[in-house]
Amino acid sequence: MRAPLRTVAIAATITLAVVGAAACGKRAVSGPQRPTTTLIVDNQSSFEMTIYVVRSAERVRLGTARAIAETRLRLPAGMVFGATPLRFQADPIGSRQAPISSEIVVHEGDQVRLRIPPR
């Protein structure tokens, strides 16, 4: 069963949504496998963006979101345990502004959608 869709807007630049995903029942030889938490970036801007996830004072680079495209990025294992408050930062390549989202609670296995509007 999916959790209700939640959205957060920041500075009219980035929109976030979280969709809960059911955990898979797959098991690895060494023990149960943890569900994958993903970020889908819908970059409607003409700039490529370097995407970061921020937890407390820790900032981790997730990858690059191409301009005018949708990119799927995986959050590192161990970044999310239980209900974890996270922020996402989109740093436009070739620009000085790097907007950061409001804090949003993410659970393991969630699929987070980040929408970056055109500039």
Rosetta blueprint (number, residue, H / E / L):
1 M L
2 R L
3 A L
4 P L
5 L L
6 R E
7 T E
8 V E
9 A E
10 I E
11 A L
12 A L
13 T L
14 I E
15 T E
16 L E
17 A E
18 V E
19 V E
20 G L
21 A L
22 A L
23 A L
24 C L
25 G L
26 K L
27 R E
28 A E
29 V L
30 S L
31 G E
32 P E
33 Q L
34 R L
35 P L
36 T L
37 T L
38 T E
39 L E
40 I E
41 V E
42 D E
43 N E
44 Q L
45 S L
46 S L
47 F L
48 E L
49 M E
50 T E
51 I E
52 Y E
53 V E
54 V E
55 R E
56 S L
57 A L
58 E E
59 R E
60 V E
61 R E
62 L E
63 G E
64 T E
65 A E
66 R L
67 A L
68 I L
69 A E
70 E E
71 T E
72 R E
73 L E
74 R E
75 L L
76 P L
77 A L
78 G L
79 M L
80 V L
81 F L
82 G L
83 A E
84 T E
85 P E
86 L E
87 R E
88 F E
89 Q E
90 A E
91 D E
92 P E
93 I L
94 G L
95 S L
96 R L
97 Q L
98 A L
99 P L
100 I E
101 S L
102 S L
103 E L
104 I E
105 V E
106 V E
107 H E
108 E L
109 G L
110 D L
111 Q E
112 V E
113 R E
114 L E
115 R E
116 I E
117 P L
118 P L
119 R L
